[in-house]
């Protein structure tokens, strides 16, 4: 798994090539099998494919306009009372983040590229997708086949472990 984790990257160039149903189901199953507090599974996934994605294109911020070329957008939706709340910490966002990471990795495993974004008008997305008012659209997951620009070699860099790890205390 570490090899795939290291190789995966957040794409910004997508083809409009359709994603096969089997690949979509595997991506959704990867999200379904994410861990969550007391196995509450607080996530909901609203899948838009092909022309359906246009319904929320005007809700996507200008800085994420590249996302409009993807074949698929999945809205990850939840609300705070679907998961644990402990000592003022709301787990639903964390649990949904685990589901998103599983979906990002499975997308890569399926030969696709994926990028999660927060740059969108949540109220407009909720309106266009008929998402009930008490729910939050936590993230949009942009998924598809890589576009021409993604074929270029983009080097990813990470901080050294010494910069981010403390043993025995801070």
Secondary structure, 3 states (H helix, E strand, C coil): CHHHHHHCCECCCECCCCCCHHHHHHHHHHHHCCCCHHHCCCCEEEEEEHHHHHHHHHHECHHHHHHHHCCEEEEEEECHHHCCEECCEECHHHHHHHHHHHHHHHHHHCCCEEEEECCECHHHHHHHCCCCCCCEEEEEEEEECECHHHHCCCCCCCCCHHHHCCCCCC
